[in-house]
Amino acid sequence: MTALTEFERLEAPALWRPGAGEQRRDVVVSLGEATLAIYTTGETPLAHWSLPAVERRNPGEMPAIFAPGPEAGETLEIDDDLMIDAIARVDRAIRRRRPRPGILRSVLFAGALMGIGALGVFWLPGALIRHAVAVAPPAVRADTGARLLDEITRLTGPVCSDPAARGALDTLSRRLIGEGRGRVVILRTERDDALALPGGIVAVGQHLIEDNDEPGVVAGHILSAIEQARQSDPIARLLEVSGPDAALRLMTTGEVSDRDLSTYAEHLMTQPTEPTPTDGLAARFQAAGVSPRAYAATLDGDAATALAEGAEADARPILSDGAWVALQAICTQ
């Protein structure tokens, strides 16, 4: 049922609100075969939610807020990345198994799709992709990013999530991306860069964290990935690799196929990251209050010089020494 064969029982801390206007309380949630179980920290059962009915109220934002149905006042706030990704995977598996529309609706849809396909033959693929990117809502971007991360972790192994480092990782995400605007995840890979995925996810290579003595270089790569996403939308880059058929599918169904995501994940993990133009990057460092010097030292030529000359008057600490040490050990479990 859950499509999570690698987990026998997945648990995470959460905040449970029994009803609208009621006080939240600390609980433990457990993902089972068909239910999401809610317990006190002393393991007293409080509630059981049917997985097919569970919905996320704030796609792309953190902490994730879930409810047992569209009209429910009861909610769960979860900030555990592994649990959030697991619930999302369950939701996608359930939606794929739901019955398709009736015959008449299918015929009408097929006719519309053929019309759009014919339009795609005469409309430039680039224009088709740009339109698909322009109309993709935040919820679709968040879902696409989460599914793409799933495909990446099939290649790299699960994201690093040592509980002792979660606070430091959350602080880094808020510091560089902003509250509720995205999150940083650490991949078990030898890559020493950062990748911006749809939905505000920035994936950082494990070695980038472990091989640097202070967080300036890591912060620089994250800011560079964010700036690259501003200049070149991650959804657009995905569709450019996948082709106009993927753009058509995204516009008509709201999804990119699993096959296209799998292919793109392999592309991302085997291709070097394109350099980010320094024009907007210096301004991003200034806006974030981060010194560019540590990151600039990893660049070559004029790009390094131009970025290193960025103003540092407003630079603030990225993480405390203790938080940085904790973050460097995030992949030990």
VOBAGU-905775 format. One line per 10 residues: number of its first residue (from 1); their letters; for each residue x, y, z of N, C-alpha, C. Coordinates in steps of 0.05 Angstrom, whole numbers, plus 5000, padded with zeros to 4 digits. Example, Ala and Ser with C-alpha at 12.3 -4.5 7.8 and 13.67 -1.06 7.14 Angstrom:
<recs>
1 = as = 5264:4886:5156:5246:4910:5156:5264:4934:5156; 5257:4955:5142:5273:4979:5143:5258:5001:5157;
</recs>
This chain:
<recs>
1 = mtalteferl = 5017:4976:5000:5000:5000:5000:5017:5025:5000; 5037:5025:5017:5052:5050:5021:5074:5054:5000; 5082:5034:4985:5103:5035:4965:5129:5044:4977; 5133:5038:5003:5158:5045:5017:5170:5019:5028; 5179:5002:5010:5189:4976:5019:5214:4977:5035; 5229:5000:5034:5254:5001:5049:5250:5007:5078; 5225:5014:5086:5219:5020:5114:5199:5000:5125; 5206:4988:5148:5187:4972:5162:5168:4989:5179; 5180:5009:5192:5163:5028:5207:5178:5054:5209; 5167:5074:5198:5180:5101:5197:5166:5119:5218;
11 = eapalwrpga = 5181:5131:5235:5170:5149:5256:5184:5175:5256; 5170:5196:5265:5182:5223:5266:5166:5239:5286; 5179:5259:5299:5165:5278:5317:5147:5297:5300; 5126:5307:5313:5108:5325:5299:5093:5341:5320; 5078:5361:5310:5060:5377:5327:5032:5371:5317; 5015:5362:5336:4988:5354:5329:4968:5374:5340; 4950:5384:5323:4928:5401:5333:4902:5385:5330; 4889:5377:5353:4866:5360:5351:4842:5372:5336; 4840:5398:5336:4818:5411:5322:4824:5441:5318; 4808:5454:5301:4813:5482:5296:4812:5498:5321;
21 = geqrrdvvvs = 4832:5515:5326:4833:5532:5349:4844:5519:5374; 4849:5493:5373:4859:5479:5397:4890:5481:5398; 4901:5477:5421:4929:5480:5425:4944:5456:5413; 4967:5462:5401:4983:5440:5390:4998:5426:5412; 5005:5400:5407:5020:5385:5426:5040:5368:5412; 5062:5362:5426:5083:5345:5415:5074:5316:5414; 5078:5304:5390:5070:5276:5386:5091:5262:5370; 5087:5236:5366:5103:5220:5348:5084:5209:5327; 5092:5211:5301:5075:5199:5280:5090:5175:5269; 5074:5155:5262:5085:5130:5251:5070:5123:5225;
31 = lgeatlaiyt = 5086:5119:5204:5075:5112:5178:5073:5082:5176; 5048:5073:5173:5043:5044:5171:5035:5036:5143; 5023:5012:5140:5016:5001:5114:4993:5017:5102; 4974:5025:5118:4950:5039:5108:4942:5064:5124; 4956:5069:5146:4949:5091:5163:4973:5107:5172; 4967:5132:5180:4987:5149:5193:4978:5150:5222; 4993:5137:5240:4985:5136:5268:4998:5158:5284; 4983:5169:5303:4992:5191:5320:4992:5182:5349; 5015:5185:5362:5019:5176:5390:5030:5198:5407; 5025:5197:5433:5039:5214:5452:5068:5205:5452;
41 = tgetplahws = 5085:5222:5464:5113:5214:5467:5117:5190:5485; 5096:5184:5500:5096:5160:5517:5083:5136:5503; 5077:5138:5477:5067:5117:5460:5038:5110:5465; 5022:5130:5476:4994:5126:5479:4980:5134:5452; 4964:5117:5440:4951:5124:5414:4932:5148:5417; 4933:5166:5398:4915:5189:5398:4896:5189:5374; 4907:5182:5351:4890:5182:5327:4903:5165:5305; 4887:5156:5286:4897:5142:5263:4884:5155:5238; 4900:5163:5219:4890:5175:5194:4893:5154:5171; 4872:5153:5155:4874:5136:5131:4892:5150:5110;
51 = lpaverrnpg = 4912:5135:5101:4932:5147:5082:4919:5158:5057; 4900:5145:5044:4888:5156:5020:4875:5183:5024; 4866:5189:5049:4852:5214:5054:4871:5237:5062; 4896:5230:5069:4915:5251:5079:4922:5270:5057; 4922:5296:5063:4929:5316:5043:4948:5336:5056; 4965:5348:5040:4983:5369:5049:4970:5396:5044; 4970:5413:5065:4957:5439:5063:4975:5461:5051; 5002:5457:5053:5020:5479:5045:5043:5468:5028; 5038:5458:5004:5059:5447:4987:5082:5466:4983; 5107:5456:4986:5130:5473:4982:5139:5489:5006;
61 = empaifapgp = 5124:5489:5027:5130:5505:5051:5138:5486:5074; 5153:5497:5093:5162:5482:5116:5155:5497:5142; 5147:5483:5164:5142:5455:5165:5118:5447:5148; 5117:5422:5139:5094:5413:5124:5070:5409:5142; 5047:5418:5133:5022:5415:5148:5004:5395:5134; 4996:5374:5148:4979:5353:5137:4952:5353:5151; 4932:5344:5138:4905:5341:5149:4893:5314:5140; 4874:5303:5155:4862:5277:5147:4840:5280:5127; 4836:5304:5116:4815:5308:5095:4812:5338:5090; 4798:5345:5068:4796:5373:5060:4781:5391:5080;
71 = eagetleidd = 4763:5380:5095:4747:5396:5113:4756:5393:5142; 4776:5378:5147:4784:5372:5175:4797:5396:5188; 4791:5399:5214:4805:5420:5230:4830:5409:5243; 4832:5382:5244:4855:5369:5256:4879:5371:5237; 4903:5377:5248:4926:5380:5231:4951:5368:5244; 4971:5362:5228:4997:5354:5237:5018:5372:5224; 5037:5382:5240:5060:5397:5229:5085:5379:5231; 5097:5374:5209:5121:5356:5208:5143:5370:5194; 5167:5370:5206:5190:5382:5192:5213:5361:5187; 5206:5335:5190:5225:5314:5184:5224:5308:5154;
81 = dlmidaiarv = 5246:5314:5140:5247:5311:5111:5241:5282:5102; 5251:5262:5117:5247:5235:5109:5217:5227:5111; 5204:5236:5132:5175:5230:5135:5159:5245:5114; 5166:5270:5109:5151:5286:5089:5153:5273:5062; 5178:5265:5054:5182:5252:5028:5167:5226:5027; 5166:5211:5049:5153:5185:5049:5123:5189:5045; 5110:5208:5059:5082:5213:5055:5076:5222:5027; 5094:5238:5015:5090:5247:4988:5091:5224:4968; 5109:5205:4973:5111:5182:4956:5086:5164:4958; 5076:5162:4982:5051:5147:4986:5028:5160:4970;
91 = drairrrrpr = 5026:5186:4972:5005:5201:4958:5007:5197:4928; 5031:5198:4918:5034:5194:4889:5027:5166:4880; 5035:5146:4897:5028:5118:4890:4998:5114:4890; 4984:5127:4910:4955:5124:4911:4942:5137:4887; 4951:5161:4880:4939:5175:4857:4942:5160:4831; 4965:5146:4829:4970:5131:4804:4951:5107:4802; 4942:5097:4825:4925:5073:4825:4895:5080:4823; 4888:5105:4825:4860:5113:4824:4849:5108:4796; 4823:5102:4794:4811:5096:4767:4813:5121:4749; 4816:5115:4723:4817:5136:4703:4789:5147:4698;
101 = pgilrsvlfa = 4786:5170:4685:4760:5181:4678:4744:5162:4660; 4718:5167:4658:4700:5151:4641:4707:5153:4612; 4692:5137:4596:4699:5135:4567:4695:5162:4554; 4672:5176:4559:4667:5201:4545:4689:5222:4553; 4695:5223:4578:4715:5243:4587:4742:5236:4574; 4748:5210:4572:4774:5202:4560:4775:5210:4531; 4752:5206:4517:4752:5213:4488:4756:5243:4485; 4742:5259:4501:4744:5288:4500:4773:5296:4506; 4784:5284:4527:4811:5291:4535:4831:5284:4512; 4827:5260:4500:4845:5251:4479:4843:5271:4455;
111 = galmgigalg = 4819:5280:4449:4816:5299:4427:4830:5325:4433; 4827:5334:4458:4841:5359:4465:4871:5356:4464; 4881:5332:4473:4909:5327:4473:4920:5326:4445; 4904:5314:4426:4913:5313:4398:4915:5341:4386; 4895:5358:4394:4896:5385:4384:4920:5400:4394; 4926:5396:4420:4950:5409:4431:4975:5398:4418; 4975:5371:4413:4998:5358:4401:5003:5369:4373; 4980:5373:4358:4983:5384:4331:4994:5413:4333; 4985:5427:4353:4995:5454:4356:5025:5454:4362; 5034:5433:4378:5062:5431:4384:5079:5426:4360;
121 = vfwlpgalir = 5068:5413:4339:5083:5408:4315:5091:5434:4301; 5072:5453:4302:5076:5478:4288:5087:5500:4306; 5083:5497:4332:5092:5517:4351:5121:5509:4359; 5138:5528:4360:5166:5521:4367:5168:5508:4394; 5183:5486:4396:5186:5473:4422:5194:5491:4445; 5211:5510:4439:5220:5529:4460:5197:5545:4471; 5178:5554:4453:5155:5569:4462:5136:5551:4479; 5134:5526:4471:5118:5507:4486:5128:5503:4514; 5154:5500:4516:5167:5496:4542:5163:5522:4559; 5168:5545:4547:5164:5570:4562:5136:5573:4573;
131 = havavappav = 5116:5565:4557:5089:5567:4566:5083:5548:4589; 5094:5523:4586:5090:5504:4608:5102:5513:4634; 5125:5526:4632:5139:5537:4656:5122:5559:4668; 5112:5576:4651:5097:5600:4660:5071:5592:4675; 5058:5570:4667:5033:5563:4679:5035:5542:4701; 5060:5533:4707:5063:5513:4728:5059:5525:4755; 5039:5517:4771:5034:5529:4797:5053:5520:4818; 5055:5533:4841:5073:5525:4862:5070:5496:4871; 5045:5486:4873:5041:5459:4882:5053:5439:4862; 5051:5444:4836:5063:5426:4816:5093:5427:4818;
141 = radtgarlld = 5104:5451:4822:5133:5454:4825:5143:5438:4849; 5128:5441:4871:5136:5427:4896:5135:5397:4892; 5114:5387:4880:5111:5359:4875:5133:5348:4856; 5138:5364:4835:5159:5355:4816:5186:5355:4829; 5192:5375:4845:5218:5375:4859:5221:5351:4878; 5200:5345:4893:5201:5322:4912:5204:5296:4897; 5190:5293:4875:5193:5268:4859:5221:5266:4846; 5231:5289:4837:5258:5288:4825:5279:5281:4847; 5275:5292:4871:5293:5285:4893:5291:5255:4899; 5267:5243:4897:5264:5214:4901:5281:5199:4881;
151 = eitrltgpvc = 5281:5208:4856:5296:5194:4835:5326:5198:4839; 5334:5221:4848:5363:5226:4854:5372:5208:4876; 5356:5205:4897:5364:5188:4920:5364:5158:4913; 5351:5151:4892:5353:5123:4882:5381:5118:4872; 5395:5139:4863:5422:5137:4853:5443:5141:4875; 5437:5158:4894:5457:5166:4914:5453:5153:4941; 5429:5142:4946:5422:5134:4973:5405:5156:4986; 5393:5150:5009:5376:5170:5022:5391:5195:5030; 5377:5218:5032:5389:5243:5041:5400:5239:5069; 5421:5254:5075:5433:5253:5102:5414:5266:5122;
161 = sdpaargald = 5410:5253:5144:5390:5263:5163:5396:5256:5192; 5421:5258:5200:5428:5253:5228:5412:5273:5245; 5396:5263:5264:5379:5281:5281:5395:5303:5295; 5420:5297:5302:5436:5317:5317:5443:5341:5299; 5441:5338:5273:5448:5360:5254:5423:5373:5242; 5399:5364:5249:5375:5375:5237:5372:5405:5243; 5377:5413:5267:5374:5441:5275:5393:5458:5258; 5418:5450:5255:5437:5465:5239:5429:5467:5210; 5418:5445:5199:5410:5445:5171:5386:5464:5167; 5367:5463:5186:5344:5481:5185:5352:5510:5187;
171 = tlsrrligeg = 5372:5516:5204:5382:5543:5207:5395:5552:5181; 5410:5535:5168:5423:5542:5143:5402:5547:5121; 5381:5531:5120:5360:5535:5101:5346:5562:5105; 5339:5568:5129:5326:5594:5135:5344:5617:5129; 5370:5614:5136:5389:5636:5132:5393:5643:5103; 5394:5623:5085:5401:5628:5057:5377:5627:5038; 5357:5612:5044:5333:5610:5027:5310:5627:5037; 5306:5627:5063:5284:5642:5075:5264:5623:5087; 5249:5633:5107:5229:5617:5121:5207:5608:5102; 5202:5582:5100:5180:5572:5084:5184:5574:5054;
181 = rgrvvilrte = 5207:5582:5044:5211:5586:5016:5226:5562:5002; 5235:5543:5018:5250:5521:5007:5266:5507:5028; 5283:5489:5020:5299:5475:5040:5325:5465:5027; 5345:5461:5044:5370:5449:5035:5370:5419:5043; 5379:5402:5025:5382:5374:5032:5411:5366:5025; 5422:5347:5040:5449:5338:5035:5449:5310:5023; 5461:5308:5000:5462:5282:4985:5487:5267:4991; 5484:5240:4992:5507:5223:4996:5521:5219:4969; 5537:5239:4961:5550:5238:4935:5577:5253:4937; 5595:5246:4919:5621:5259:4919:5620:5286:4905;
191 = rddalalpgg = 5598:5294:4895:5596:5321:4882:5603:5342:4903; 5617:5363:4893:5624:5385:4911:5611:5411:4901; 5585:5409:4895:5570:5432:4887:5542:5430:4898; 5524:5449:4889:5496:5449:4897:5479:5450:4873; 5456:5437:4874:5437:5437:4852:5410:5448:4861; 5399:5466:4845:5372:5477:4851:5352:5460:4836; 5333:5448:4851:5312:5431:4840:5286:5447:4841; 5266:5439:4826:5240:5453:4827:5229:5453:4856; 5213:5473:4862:5200:5474:4888:5217:5485:4910; 5240:5498:4904:5257:5510:4924:5275:5492:4938;
201 = ivavgqhlie = 5279:5467:4928:5298:5449:4940:5326:5454:4930; 5346:5456:4948:5374:5458:4940:5388:5434:4950; 5399:5418:4932:5413:5393:4940:5443:5398:4940; 5455:5392:4963:5484:5397:4967:5499:5371:4969; 5521:5369:4956:5537:5344:4958:5550:5341:4985; 5551:5317:4995:5562:5311:5022:5591:5321:5024; 5607:5317:5004:5635:5325:5006:5639:5355:5008; 5620:5371:4998:5621:5400:5001:5619:5408:5030; 5603:5393:5045:5600:5398:5074:5625:5388:5089; 5634:5365:5082:5655:5352:5098:5683:5362:5093;
211 = dndepgvvag = 5688:5373:5069:5715:5380:5061:5722:5409:5065; 5705:5425:5078:5711:5453:5082:5710:5459:5112; 5729:5476:5120:5732:5482:5149:5711:5502:5160; 5699:5517:5142:5679:5536:5151:5656:5538:5130; 5633:5549:5137:5610:5546:5120:5609:5565:5096; 5629:5583:5093:5628:5603:5072:5627:5591:5044; 5642:5570:5039:5642:5558:5012:5615:5544:5007; 5605:5530:5027:5579:5517:5024:5557:5537:5019; 5557:5559:5034:5537:5580:5031:5539:5592:5003; 5564:5595:4993:5567:5606:4966:5556:5589:4945;
221 = hilsaieqar = 5560:5563:4947:5548:5544:4927:5518:5544:4928; 5507:5546:4953:5477:5547:4955:5466:5572:4943; 5479:5595:4949:5470:5621:4937:5473:5621:4907; 5495:5608:4897:5499:5606:4869:5477:5590:4855; 5469:5568:4868:5447:5551:4857:5421:5566:4857; 5416:5582:4879:5391:5597:4880:5391:5619:4858; 5413:5632:4854:5415:5652:4833:5412:5640:4805; 5423:5616:4801:5420:5603:4776:5391:5595:4771; 5377:5588:4792:5348:5581:4790:5332:5606:4783; 5341:5629:4793:5327:5654:4785:5331:5661:4756;
231 = qsdpiarlle = 5355:5656:4746:5362:5663:4719:5351:5642:4699; 5351:5616:4708:5342:5594:4691:5325:5575:4707; 5299:5577:4704:5280:5562:4721:5286:5532:4720; 5288:5519:4744:5293:5490:4745:5273:5474:4729; 5248:5482:4729:5228:5468:4713:5235:5470:4683; 5244:5494:4674:5251:5497:4646:5275:5479:4639; 5295:5478:4657:5318:5461:4651:5310:5431:4649; 5291:5423:4666:5281:5396:4665:5267:5390:4638; 5250:5409:4630:5235:5405:4605:5253:5407:4580; 5274:5424:4582:5292:5426:4559:5307:5399:4554;
241 = vsgpdaalrl = 5313:5385:4575:5326:5359:4572:5305:5338:4564; 5281:5339:4575:5261:5319:4571:5246:5322:4544; 5245:5347:4534:5233:5352:4508:5204:5362:4510; 5193:5371:4486:5166:5383:4485:5144:5364:4494; 5148:5337:4491:5127:5319:4500:5123:5321:4530; 5145:5325:4545:5143:5328:4574:5129:5354:4581; 5134:5375:4565:5120:5400:4569:5090:5397:4565; 5082:5383:4544:5054:5378:4539:5041:5363:4562; 5055:5342:4571:5045:5326:4593:5041:5343:4618; 5061:5361:4624:5059:5378:4647:5035:5396:4646;
251 = mttgevsdrd = 5030:5407:4622:5007:5426:4619:4980:5411:4621; 4979:5387:4611:4953:5373:4610:4947:5356:4634; 4968:5346:4648:4963:5329:4671:4974:5340:4697; 4991:5360:4695:5003:5371:4719:5027:5355:4730; 5037:5336:4714:5059:5319:4723:5079:5315:4700; 5104:5310:4709:5125:5300:4691:5126:5270:4696; 5129:5254:4675:5129:5225:4679:5152:5215:4696; 5148:5193:4709:5170:5181:4725:5194:5175:4708; 5189:5166:4683:5212:5160:4665:5228:5185:4659; 5215:5207:4653:5230:5232:4648:5245:5241:4672;
261 = lstyaehlmt = 5233:5239:4695:5247:5247:4720:5271:5229:4725; 5268:5203:4721:5290:5185:4725:5314:5192:4706; 5307:5197:4681:5328:5204:4661:5341:5230:4668; 5325:5250:4677:5336:5276:4684:5353:5274:4710; 5345:5257:4728:5362:5253:4752:5389:5243:4745; 5391:5224:4727:5416:5213:4718:5432:5235:4704; 5419:5252:4688:5432:5274:4675:5444:5293:4695; 5429:5300:4715:5439:5319:4736:5463:5308:4750; 5463:5283:4756:5484:5271:4773:5509:5264:4757; 5507:5266:4731:5531:5259:4714:5542:5283:4699;
271 = qpteptptdg = 5528:5305:4699:5537:5328:4684:5548:5349:4704; 5570:5363:4697:5580:5384:4714:5560:5408:4715; 5560:5422:4737:5543:5445:4740:5553:5468:4724; 5535:5481:4709:5543:5505:4693:5550:5528:4712; 5571:5543:4706:5578:5566:4723:5555:5587:4723; 5551:5599:4746:5531:5620:4749:5543:5647:4742; 5531:5663:4724:5541:5690:4718:5543:5706:4744; 5565:5720:4747:5570:5735:4772:5555:5761:4774; 5541:5770:4752:5527:5795:4753:5507:5797:4776; 5489:5778:4777:5469:5778:4798:5478:5764:4823;
281 = laarfqaagv = 5500:5749:4821:5509:5733:4844:5520:5751:4866; 5535:5772:4859:5546:5790:4879:5523:5803:4895; 5502:5811:4881:5479:5824:4895:5465:5804:4913; 5465:5778:4906:5452:5758:4923:5468:5754:4948; 5495:5754:4946:5512:5752:4970:5506:5776:4988; 5504:5800:4977:5499:5823:4993:5472:5822:5007; 5452:5813:4992:5425:5812:5004:5424:5791:5026; 5439:5770:5024:5439:5749:5044:5458:5755:5067; 5474:5776:5065:5493:5783:5086:5515:5763:5089; 5524:5751:5066:5545:5731:5066:5569:5741:5052;
291 = sprayaatld = 5593:5738:5063:5618:5746:5050:5623:5727:5026; 5629:5739:5003:5634:5722:4979:5662:5711:4977; 5680:5719:4995:5709:5713:4992:5715:5683:4992; 5704:5668:5010:5710:5639:5012:5701:5625:4986; 5677:5632:4977:5667:5619:4952:5683:5629:4928; 5690:5655:4927:5705:5666:4904:5732:5652:4902; 5744:5643:4924:5770:5630:4923:5769:5604:4908; 5744:5593:4904:5742:5567:4890:5738:5572:4860; 5735:5597:4851:5731:5603:4823:5757:5611:4810; 5756:5613:4784:5779:5620:4768:5776:5647:4754;
301 = gdaatalaeg = 5798:5661:4750:5799:5684:4732:5782:5707:4741; 5770:5721:4721:5755:5745:4725:5731:5741:4743; 5719:5717:4742:5695:5712:4759:5703:5714:4788; 5726:5702:4795:5735:5703:4823:5740:5732:4832; 5754:5747:4815:5761:5775:4821:5736:5791:4825; 5717:5789:4806:5693:5805:4807:5676:5799:4832; 5674:5774:4839:5658:5766:4862:5672:5774:4888; 5698:5770:4890:5713:5776:4914:5713:5805:4921; 5708:5822:4902:5707:5851:4907:5680:5860:4917; 5661:5841:4920:5635:5848:4931:5636:5859:4959;
311 = aeadarpils = 5618:5878:4965:5619:5890:4991:5614:5870:5014; 5628:5873:5036:5625:5855:5059:5617:5870:5084; 5609:5895:5081:5603:5911:5105:5581:5899:5121; 5561:5886:5108:5538:5875:5122:5539:5845:5126; 5563:5833:5122:5566:5804:5125:5560:5796:5154; 5545:5774:5158:5538:5764:5184:5546:5735:5185; 5551:5724:5209:5557:5696:5212:5536:5678:5199; 5544:5657:5186:5525:5639:5173:5515:5619:5193; 5533:5606:5207:5526:5587:5228:5546:5590:5251; 5537:5584:5275:5556:5583:5297:5576:5560:5293;
321 = dgawvalqai = 5599:5561:5307:5619:5540:5304:5607:5513:5311; 5591:5512:5333:5579:5487:5342:5560:5476:5321; 5544:5494:5309:5525:5485:5289:5539:5475:5264; 5561:5488:5256:5576:5479:5233:5588:5451:5238; 5599:5447:5261:5611:5421:5268:5589:5399:5267; 5566:5406:5278:5543:5386:5277:5535:5380:5248; 5534:5401:5232:5525:5397:5204:5545:5380:5189; 5571:5383:5195:5591:5367:5181:5588:5337:5186; 5574:5330:5208:5570:5302:5215:5543:5291:5207; 5528:5306:5190:5500:5299:5184:5498:5272:5169;
331 = ctq = 5519:5264:5156:5518:5239:5140:5530:5215:5154; 5534:5218:5180:5547:5195:5195:5527:5173:5201; 5501:5178:5199:5481:5157:5203:5467:5150:5177;
</recs>
